[in-house]
Amino acid sequence: MAAYLSAGVNTLLFSTAVAVLGWRASGGNTSLRPEALIWFVSAGFFGPFLARLLNYSSIRSVGASRTSPLVAVSPVFTALLAVAFLNEEADLRLWLGTVLIVVGTMIVAPAYRERPR
């Protein structure tokens, strides 16, 4: 329970700090409609909170040794989604970094073998 409370408080404080800094950086002038602002604030709060909540739940369900490799490969999915939806350039550095992440994850956490307890 404490981990979930910690995730919520952490996200709330960080989101508030980012919102205040962003508002001050814009000089208090935002061209966003109130509906759009509500959506952005909601995504900024619930996105990190839900991600951490699901991470804690997966650690509790299947263990840290199986959850960590999935978390480690998230940059791969981020790169693929950026290429697909944001028209990012897929140059040699992107693919080399992606391969290094996958290989490093395979070395550090052997794939889903059952270990005797």
C-alpha positions, 0 to 999 in steps of 0.5 A: 500500500505504501508503494502505491501511496508513494507513487501517487504523491510523487506523481502529484508533486512532480506534475504540480511542479512541472505545471507551475514551471511551464505556466511561469515560463510562458509568462502566464499566457497559454493559448490552450483552451480549458478543455485541452488543458484538462486533458494535458494535465490528466495525461501528465498525472495519470500516465506516470501514476498508472505506469508506476502502479502497473510496474509495482503490480507486475513485480508483485505478480511475476517477480522483479527478475521477469519484470525488469527485462520488460522495463529495460526494453521499453526504449525499443518500443518507444523508438519503434512508435516514434518512427511509426507515428512521429515520422522520426528518422530511423538512422544507424544510431537508432537501430544500433542503440536498439540492438544494444538495448536488446542484447544487453537485456538478454545478457543481464536477465536470461530469458524466462527460465524457471529457476529452482526455488 
